[in-house]
Each structure stands twice: as C-alpha cells, then as structure tokens.
Amino acid sequence: MRISTASLAFAALLAAPVITIAPSDAAGRDESPAQAEVMFQARKTWFKDNFQRRLDLLESHQNCIDAASSRQEFKTCRKDKKKARKSLKRDYRAYMNKVRNQLGLPARAGKPVANGRRLEA
C-alpha cells in the first residue's frame, strides 16, 4: 500500500497543532522538588501499607469467580470487584489529598474522563 506525498503532508498539518499545543511534562506542576519527594514517599508508604488489602481484594475476586456457576453470579463478582477497587481508590485519594494539604498544595478531585465528567471518588 502506497501513501502519497499529499496524504503525508495533510497528516503532518493535522498533527502539527496537536504537537505544538500539547503541554510539556513540567508545565502545570505545582510542587517544588522537596514537595515532590514528600509526595513520592507518601505514595510509596501507602502502597506498602495497603499491599495486603489489594492482595485480599484479588484473592476474594478469584474465589468469587471460582464459585460462580452462572453468568449472573460472574457479573456480580465483577461488580463487587469494581466497587472494592473504587473504595480503594477513594481511600488512596483521601490519603494523598491529606498529604497534599499538609504541604500546602491543592487537593485533587480526580482525572477527567472522556465524556467530560469528573470521577466522583
């Protein structure tokens, strides 16, 4: 399959604004290097402290799947896992926002999703 020069030029024109508009890695960062280090240590601590909780979540999901004998039971397992993961994420966000507030940084509510709504957790 051959791609014409005109097609490549058109694709480059379409891609150019995206490349020039895209924010750099450092843009929008609101934390100093010292604050970034504290945030890193807080994330590390949270993940180490909650490792067993995440492992228990995976094991309970696996046990639920093994015990499921119908499509509806399997679907219930998936919904329960999703609910537990959201709870875990909500707890993580609360923990990290507490650390951010102690550092004088603004709390984060979540990342925007494709349809423009924000996460509720």
Secondary structure as a PSIPRED ss2 file (coil, helix, strand):
# PSIPRED VFORMAT (PSIPRED V4.0)

   1 M C   1.000  0.000  0.000
   2 R C   1.000  0.000  0.000
   3 I C   1.000  0.000  0.000
   4 S C   1.000  0.000  0.000
   5 T H   0.000  1.000  0.000
   6 A H   0.000  1.000  0.000
   7 S H   0.000  1.000  0.000
   8 L H   0.000  1.000  0.000
   9 A H   0.000  1.000  0.000
  10 F H   0.000  1.000  0.000
  11 A H   0.000  1.000  0.000
  12 A H   0.000  1.000  0.000
  13 L H   0.000  1.000  0.000
  14 L H   0.000  1.000  0.000
  15 A H   0.000  1.000  0.000
  16 A H   0.000  1.000  0.000
  17 P H   0.000  1.000  0.000
  18 V H   0.000  1.000  0.000
  19 I H   0.000  1.000  0.000
  20 T H   0.000  1.000  0.000
  21 I H   0.000  1.000  0.000
  22 A C   1.000  0.000  0.000
  23 P C   1.000  0.000  0.000
  24 S C   1.000  0.000  0.000
  25 D C   1.000  0.000  0.000
  26 A C   1.000  0.000  0.000
  27 A C   1.000  0.000  0.000
  28 G C   1.000  0.000  0.000
  29 R C   1.000  0.000  0.000
  30 D C   1.000  0.000  0.000
  31 E C   1.000  0.000  0.000
  32 S C   1.000  0.000  0.000
  33 P H   0.000  1.000  0.000
  34 A H   0.000  1.000  0.000
  35 Q H   0.000  1.000  0.000
  36 A H   0.000  1.000  0.000
  37 E H   0.000  1.000  0.000
  38 V H   0.000  1.000  0.000
  39 M H   0.000  1.000  0.000
  40 F H   0.000  1.000  0.000
  41 Q H   0.000  1.000  0.000
  42 A H   0.000  1.000  0.000
  43 R H   0.000  1.000  0.000
  44 K H   0.000  1.000  0.000
  45 T H   0.000  1.000  0.000
  46 W H   0.000  1.000  0.000
  47 F H   0.000  1.000  0.000
  48 K H   0.000  1.000  0.000
  49 D H   0.000  1.000  0.000
  50 N C   1.000  0.000  0.000
  51 F H   0.000  1.000  0.000
  52 Q H   0.000  1.000  0.000
  53 R H   0.000  1.000  0.000
  54 R H   0.000  1.000  0.000
  55 L H   0.000  1.000  0.000
  56 D H   0.000  1.000  0.000
  57 L H   0.000  1.000  0.000
  58 L H   0.000  1.000  0.000
  59 E H   0.000  1.000  0.000
  60 S H   0.000  1.000  0.000
  61 H H   0.000  1.000  0.000
  62 Q H   0.000  1.000  0.000
  63 N H   0.000  1.000  0.000
  64 C H   0.000  1.000  0.000
  65 I H   0.000  1.000  0.000
  66 D H   0.000  1.000  0.000
  67 A H   0.000  1.000  0.000
  68 A C   1.000  0.000  0.000
  69 S C   1.000  0.000  0.000
  70 S C   1.000  0.000  0.000
  71 R H   0.000  1.000  0.000
  72 Q H   0.000  1.000  0.000
  73 E H   0.000  1.000  0.000
  74 F H   0.000  1.000  0.000
  75 K H   0.000  1.000  0.000
  76 T H   0.000  1.000  0.000
  77 C H   0.000  1.000  0.000
  78 R H   0.000  1.000  0.000
  79 K H   0.000  1.000  0.000
  80 D H   0.000  1.000  0.000
  81 K H   0.000  1.000  0.000
  82 K H   0.000  1.000  0.000
  83 K H   0.000  1.000  0.000
  84 A H   0.000  1.000  0.000
  85 R H   0.000  1.000  0.000
  86 K H   0.000  1.000  0.000
  87 S H   0.000  1.000  0.000
  88 L H   0.000  1.000  0.000
  89 K H   0.000  1.000  0.000
  90 R H   0.000  1.000  0.000
  91 D H   0.000  1.000  0.000
  92 Y H   0.000  1.000  0.000
  93 R H   0.000  1.000  0.000
  94 A H   0.000  1.000  0.000
  95 Y H   0.000  1.000  0.000
  96 M H   0.000  1.000  0.000
  97 N H   0.000  1.000  0.000
  98 K H   0.000  1.000  0.000
  99 V H   0.000  1.000  0.000
 100 R H   0.000  1.000  0.000
 101 N H   0.000  1.000  0.000
 102 Q H   0.000  1.000  0.000
 103 L C   1.000  0.000  0.000
 104 G C   1.000  0.000  0.000
 105 L C   1.000  0.000  0.000
 106 P C   1.000  0.000  0.000
 107 A C   1.000  0.000  0.000
 108 R C   1.000  0.000  0.000
 109 A C   1.000  0.000  0.000
 110 G C   1.000  0.000  0.000
 111 K C   1.000  0.000  0.000
 112 P E   0.000  0.000  1.000
 113 V C   1.000  0.000  0.000
 114 A C   1.000  0.000  0.000
 115 N C   1.000  0.000  0.000
 116 G C   1.000  0.000  0.000
 117 R C   1.000  0.000  0.000
 118 R E   0.000  0.000  1.000
 119 L C   1.000  0.000  0.000
 120 E C   1.000  0.000  0.000
 121 A C   1.000  0.000  0.000
